[in-house]
């Protein structure tokens, strides 16, 4: 993720479906086509600019598939605490299967890591394609801004909560279930808990959450299968799974405070 807003050319490179000018032929007559690019422009009018863009891999439906954008507001520098930047995370598609969904997110400057806040802390907002206007966008951005103190307060609780070794292992074991529903017995809990960078060392719930979240989303965990073959976990690229794992990890962390 870049530390500068994306240009249109950069968005098009990572998520060409953002620029689609007509819906998929499979949508119903009730469907009102709202291009994501219009949402990007309306968000920018509220001071929220895109810093990351990606879309689901789909050779057959590349221009209508689900995509995700992460927005930041540079005018909210006073709300940056300990290298944490508030974000709005938006998902959408043009195949009639998804409304605009907006979530509260956080970006960690130290590792370019993006989290998504659980619904119980900030409920996701959906904007259906049947109706849409700039006032709705303003309402959404205002709601996120109003929720930021609560979200930062939760982060502070995570930072203050120190996990002993037994609690860290327990957290890691439960966290694995957010990505592998049946668990993954061949993964080493020590590897999952071991930070990749010096800044993430420590036993606070916040650091443990971030270390594990990054490894579950980005992959890179090496382990040996029972057959004896070495394996490395892949990056989680499915947008729905990314959102789900992020939110479930946040919910898990809230159980420890």
N, C-alpha and C positions, 0 to 999 in steps of 0.2 A: 504494500500500500504506500502510495506517495505522500509526501508532506506538503504537496502543492495541489490545488484544485485541478481536476482533469479538464483537458480541452475536449471539444467535441470530437476531434480526430482520435484522441485517446479512448474516449468512451466507445466510439464506433469500433475500435480495435478489439476491445475486451467484451463488449456487449452490443453487437450490431442490431439486435432486436429492439433496442431503445429507439432506434430511428425508423422503425416500421411505420409506413404511412396508411396502411389499411389492415383490417383484421383478417384472421384466418377465415377461409370459406366455410368452416365447420360451425361458426357461431350462429346463434339464433337471431331472428329478426328483432328481438327485444334488446339485443346487445348494442350499446352505444360505444363506438370506438373513441377512446381517449388515448392519444399517443403518449407514451411515457415521456417523450421529449417535452411535451407541454408541462408535465409535472415538474421536470427538471427546471424549466424556465420559471415556473411559478414558485418553486422552492427558492430559486436564486433571488427572486424579488423580496423574499423574506430574510435574505442573508444566508441561506443554507446552500452550500456549493458541494458538488460531488467530488469525493476523494478516492473512491474505489468503485469499479464496475465489473460485473461478471455475469455470465449467463449459463444456463444448463446446456450441456452438450447434446445437440440434436441435429444430426445431418439432414433429417427429413423435414424439420420444421424450424430451421435456424432463425428465421425472421419473426417468428411468433412465440417462441419458447419463453420460459420463465427467466427473469433476470433480476439482479439485485444491485442496488446502489447504496452507498454509505455517504451521508451528507454531514458536513461540519459547518459551524458558523464562526468565522474568525472574529466577529464582533463580541463574542462571548469569552474572551480571554480571561476575564475575571473568574470564570467558573472552571478554569483548568486547575486541578488540584493534584499535586504529586505526580505530574506527568500524565494525567488522565484527562481526556478530551471528550465531552458529550457528543453524541452522534444521533442522527435519525437514520434508521435502516429501512429501506423501502424495497418491496418485492412486487412484481407485476408480470403479467403475460398478456399476449394479444390473441390467445386461442379460445377465449371464453371460459377458461377453467379457474381463473383467479381474479379477485378484485385487487385494487391497490391495497397492500398491507403495509402499515408503518409501525415500527418498533423503536423503542429507545435503546441506544447502544452506547458503548464506551470504547475509546481507543487509547491504548497505552503506547506512549511515544518511545519508551525504552526498547520495545521489541516489535513495534509496528503490528501489535496484536489487537484484533477487534472482538469485543464481546457483545452479546445481546442480552438485555435485561429480561428477566422472567415476567410473565403476564401478571403475576400476583403483586409485583412491584410497580409495573407500568403496563397496563393492558394494551394489546395491539389494537390499532385502529384500522378499520376497513373502509375504503371508499369504493362503492360499486360503480360499475361503468354506465349504469343507467342515468346517473346524475353526477355532475362534477362542476365545481366552480372555484375561483380563487379564494373565496371566503372560507371554503372548507379547508384549503391548504393552510390558511392563516390560523384557523382554529386548531389544527393539528400541531403546527409548530409552537403555538402558544401553550398547548397542553404539555408538550415535551419540556419546554422551558420551565413551566411551573413544577414539573416533576423532578427536575434536576437536583434541587436541594435534598429531596428524599432519597434519590439514587445515590448521591455523594455521601449522605448519612449512612446508607447501608454499606458502602465501600469502607467507610471509617470503622464500622463495626467489624467488618471482615479483617481490616488491618489490625485492630486491637485484639482480636481473638487469636490466641496462640494455641496451636495444635501440638499435643505431644506425639511421640512416635506412633503409638497405638492408634490415635485418632487420624493421623496422616494415612496410615495403611488402610484404615477403615474407609476413609474418604476416597482413596484411590480405587479400592475394590468396588465401591458403589458407582464411582464415576465411569468405570469401564462399561457398566451396564447401559449408560446413556448412548454409547455407540454400538456395542455388541449386546443385544438383548439377552442372549444366553450366556454372557460372560466370555472371557478369553483366558483360559487357565494357563496358556503358554506364555503370556506376557509377564514380565518381571515388574512387580510393584515398585521395586527400587528404581528401575529404569524410568518408570512413569513419574516418579517423584523427584528424580535427580534433575536439577535445573540445567538448562543449556547455557546460561549466562550468569555471571557473578551477581548482578543486580537482583536476581530472583532467588538468591539463597536466603533461607530463613524459614521459620515455622509458622508464620502468620497464615490464617485462613485465606487471605487475599493472595499471597504469593503462591500458596499451594494450588488454589483455584486456577491461577493464571498459568502456572507451569503445566498442569494437567490439561487444561483447555487447549493450550497451544499444541500439545502433543497429540491429542485426540483429533483435532481439526486438521493440523498440518501433516500428520503422519510422521514417518521417519523412525518409528520404534522397531528395533531389530529383535527378533526372537527365533527360536528353533522349534520347528514343528516336531510332532511325535515321530514322524518319519525320518527325522534327522536333517531335513532340508532347512536351510536358513531362509527367513522371510522378513520383509520390511513392510510395516503398515503404510498404506497409501494415504495421500491427502484426501480429505473429505471434500468432494467437489459438488455433490448434489446440494442445491440451495435449500430445499426443504429440510434435509438432514442437518445441514449446518445450523439452521435456525433452531431446530428441535434440540440438538445436542447442547448448543449454547444455553438455551433456556432451562433445560433440565439440570445442567451443571449449576446454574445460578440458584435454582430452587434447592438443589442439594446443599449448596453453601449456606443458604438461609436456615437450614435445619440445624446448623452447628452454632448459631448465635442465639 
